[in-house]
């Protein structure tokens, strides 16, 4: 048994979707969450920059004695997860891309899958590569949706402008005949309601956070690192705007987040 926390990080508030999934499915596990709110979004940045930022965050999480890490950010997953695993040997590092692929393969009935993500995630080609490696006959359609992250970070998930942006991005994608859509950024599940209204019930929305939580549960069990059942604790850190993160966390997690601490992440 291992009482140490799980570390989860993202470019901003989007990773709270993964935190929520882990809280629901691993209720005994403590969590340390870091949101890089000073440098969000990652999707328009280079691979080198994303790798540098991610390594800084992992070094910070190591100071909190985490036993494993979930990279909630799809941009990081798609561009540099293998490099990060090489940089931090011995520290289990899991992501959300592979779980999303598994979910989509199970969900699709017509072998037409859509993917939406940041510019960097789509440009990486990681999702189509993994999907076609498992099922070469798949038709895969992707679309970068760079405005989604700032809209979520602004707290505009229900705003009429957001609905118009969703229609602009996704109606052409829906016309391809896809029956499943991977929400390839952890911010995007916060737009699930709006996206569902635009696309309708015929397209299943895939939230990789759900499978990512089960994935880390299996990992901890296989390595005998599960917590022993004591009360879990949740701590939140950001690189900027702690009060904003506190507000978003309370709303989204339905959990009384009493404190969010600001960290000088550039020093790590």
Phi, psi and omega in degrees: 000150187217112183278353183297154183281164169269135175265134177230134177220156180207173179287343182195227183277345185303326181296350175298337176295325177285319176304315181299316180296320179291319178301320183285326188256344177228067190295342180271353186266131174282153185227136167248120181247135174236127174245124185275064188292342178283337188238008176291144002269158176273338192298337180260005183263162182286162177301319181298317180292316179298320178296316179299311180300316183295320179296321177299316182294318180296321177298321176296314181297328177296331177291344177263009175057048178287148181265344178196161181231138169249120174276106183282340185279119179296326179298316177295314179305312187288334188255329190208021182297323180292321177297320180292321177298324178289326179289332184234066181295143180091347177257113179298124179236116180247161181231196180240348183291308181301316176301321178296321178297314180300317180296318182293320179297325177287327188279322188291139176249338181249008178061030174238111186239135175256153178224131171239144182192187176288170178301318182292320179297313180295317181296331181293332181069013186295314181299307178302321180300311182291321180297312183288335176295327179275326184213089187301336184280357181299145166258119185241129181235128180237160182208127174282136181233068189297339181279346183297317183298308179298328177295318178293315181298332179279351181080027185256031184302327183258008184288147180297329178296322180297319178300319180294321178294317178301315179299318181297317182283317197259337180297320175297325179292321180295330182290350178283346179093014179299147174247357179218142181227117177280123175278088191275037173203137185292343175289330192294328176301339175290348178254012185306314182300312181294317179297318179299321179294322181287316186272334181086173187284350184284345180249119181278130180269128184256116176257103184299342182301325181299309181289329178298322178295316177296325181297314180291329177296316178295319180298312182296322179293318184290336181254009179056044180245018178291151176288160186268014173098001177289169183297130181282152175239152181230124180235141187235134180228149179219166175265352178192159175053060180299323182295326179291317177297320179301316180297313181295320182295318179297318181291313188281323185269347185054045182222136183288090179278104186272341183208136171232128186256136177274137184237139172278084189292337180293345182275359182257000000 
